């Protein structure tokens, strides 16, 4: 059976529900025979970055709990405190109906090979349907063994440089965590933080264009006369093409007013 370790160096106070595992359905990330506590801690941070807090640790080389893992987790200690410590991969996944193994090497095993993006889409579908899903991550030195991979339903393969395919444990966890987030949350591909202002309206831009056109006309900018109309059109086109905020428009009005005042003071 899976053993739940709850007495570690970062064990939380009784009754602190905000520090207990989240109730969000999610896959279990299984660290198989990890060698360095620092990498386990970094993996915990990567998991919690994306709201994942179901970790299982299989036969860690340096024992458990691990003070170096705790130090590296830095803010994600809850993941370590609730980590399941087991002796074999089979124990870590015995209640799971679907298991994926991360590996960069050709294994000679007939299995579906998924990108991290597709793997987490599949995981999200199965978890949403009430299934339990696990993802295996191998030890740092050589990765998962074939006997581990043979227990998985599918392989996750990251499209890395074939001349240097090795990923750090936490890097691989981060990639999968990120893709899980994308598969389960609406991620805005782009946004603009307005910083307390709004986009300028058409009227705002028109007033700005008129202000500059008037002052530049007074300064003799539109010369020669034959080109004046084309210059005014280009200037207005520039203002309308710029993604101006109301704060931008106010500042540009102020710049022009100050330049006019400065010129008048210099007379």
N, C-alpha and C positions, 0 to 999 in steps of 0.2 A: 504493500500500500504506500501511497505517497505520504511522506512525513512532512508536517508543517512546522517549520522552525520559527518560534515566536519569542525566544528569550535572548536575542542577540544584543550586541552593544548599543543598538539604536532602538530597542524595544520601546513601544509607545505606551503611554499611560492608559489604564483601563478607562473605557467610556469615551475615548477620543475618537468618535466615529469618523471625523474628517481625516483621520490618519490611518484608518483601516483600508483594506483593499476596496477599490471602487466597485460599484455594482454594474458597471458597463460590460456587456458581453464582449469578449475579446479572445484572441488566441493566446495560448501559453507559449512563452519563449523559453526554450530549454538549452541551457549551457552544458554541453557534454564534455566532461573531463577538462574543465578550464584549468590553465596552468598558473596564471598570475591573478592575485586578488585585485590588482589595479584594473585589469581588463574586465573583471566581473563588475566592479564598481562603475567603470565607464559605460558598460552595457546597461546597467541599471539607470544611469543618467539618460542614456539615449532612449530607453523605453519610456521613462516618465516624461521626457520631452513631448511625447506624442500620446500621453494618457494611458500607457500600458503598464500594468503592475502585476502581471501574472508571470513570475519567473520560477523555473525549476533548475536546480543545480545538480548535475550528475557527477558524483565522485570527484570533487575538486582536489587537485594535486596537493594544495597547501592547507587542506582542512577547512572546517567551517564551524563557527563564524570566522571571518577574516578581517583583521583590522585595516589592512591596506585597501580592501574593497570598500569598507565603510568610509575611509578617508576620501577615496576617489569618487564615491557616489555623491557627496556634497550636495545635499538638498533632496536627493532621491533615495534616502535611506529606507523609506517605507517599502520600496521594492525589495530590498535585501531582507528586511525584517519579516516579510511575508513569503520569502522564497521557500520553495519546497526542496528539501535536501533528500536525494535518493541515491541508490547505489548503481542503478543500471538504467539504460534508456527505456527498456520495456516498462519499468515502474513509472517513469515520467510520463508515458503516453498511454498507459493501460486503459484509461477511461476516454480516450480520444478516438473519434471515428475517422479522422483525416489528419495525416502527418506529412509535413514537408521538410526536406533536408537541404540545407544550404551547402553548396559545394562548387568549387571552381574547376575540379578535375573530372575528366571523363572516367566513368566508373565501370563501363562494360555491363551495365544493368539496364534492362528495358523498362523505362519509366517515362512519364510525361516530364518535360523540362520546361519550367515556367520562368519568365522574367519576374523580378520582384513586384512590378506593377500588377501583372496578371495574377501572381500568387496571392497577393493580398486582396485582389478582387474576389478570387475564389474563396479565400478565407472569410471575407465579409459575408458572402452569400451563404456559406455553410453555417457560420456563427449565427446569422440572422434567422436561419431555419432551426436553430436550437442544437446544432451539433457542436461538439468540442473539437477544437483544432489545435495542433501543436506545430511549432517550427523549431527544428534542431539546428544548433550552431556548434561547430566542432572546436576542438582545442587549437590554440594558437600555432603550434609548431607544424602540424601536418593536416589539420582539419579532421573531418569525420572519417571513420574507417568504413569499409564496405559493409561490414556487419551492422553498422548503425544505419547507413543509407538504405540497406535492404528492408529495414523496418518502416520506411516511409512510403507513402502513396505517390509522392511526386518529388521532384528536385527543383530547387530554386537556384538559378544560375545568373549571376550579375554580368552584364556585358562589359567586362573590363579589358584592359590591354593584355592580349594573349602572351606578351613577353614578360608581364609582371602581374599575374592574376591574383596574387595573395592579398586578401583584405584583413585588416585588423578585426578582431572579434566585435568591438564596439562599432566599427564602421559598418559592418554587415548588419548588425542589429539596428543601427540608425537608418540604413536604407529601407529595411523592411518596416520599421516603425513609421517612417515617413510615408511609404506607400499605403500602409494601413490607414493612416490619417486621411490620405487623399481618397481612399476607397470608401470611407465611412463618414466623412465630413465634407461640406461644401466649401471648397477652397477658392477664394477669389484669385484669379490669375493676375489681376492688377487692380490697384486702387490708389486714390490720392487722399492723403490726410489733409483736410482743409485748414487746420490750425486756426480755428475760430473765425473763419471768413466764409464767403460764398463765391460761387462763380459770378463774374461780371455779366450783367444782362446786355442785350443788344443796345439798349438805351445808354448804358454806362459807357460802352465802347464807342458809340456814336458821339457822345459828349466829349470823350477824350480825343477822338480823331479831330473833331471841330476845334477844340482848344489848341491842339498842336498846329493844325492848318492855319488858324488865325495868327498865332504868334510867329510861326515860320514865315507866313506871308508878310507880316510887318517887318521881319528881319531881312527880307529880300532873298529868302531861300529858293523860291520857285522861279528860277532863272535858267535859261532865257524864257521868254513868254511863250514861245511855241511849244516848249516842253512842260509847261506848268501843269496842264491838265493831267497829263500822263503821270507826273510826279505825285500829284495829289491822289490819284487812283492807287498807285503803288503804295503810298503811305497808309491809306485806309485799308488796303488789302493786308498789309503787314499787321495792323492792329487786330483785324478780324481773324487772322490766322493764328495769333498768339493765344494760348489758353490762359487768359487773364482772370484774376480774382478781383473782387471789389477792393481789397487791400492794395493790390498791384495798381489798379486804376487811380486810387487816391494818392499813392506815392508818386506816380508819374505826373499827375496834376501838380503835386507839390514841387517836384523837381523843376518843372517848367516855370511855375510861379516864382520860385527862388532865383532862377536864372534871370528872369525879367527884372526882379527887384535888384539883383546884384548889378545888372547893366545900368539901371536907372541911378543907383547910388554912385556909380563910377563917373557919372557925367559931371 
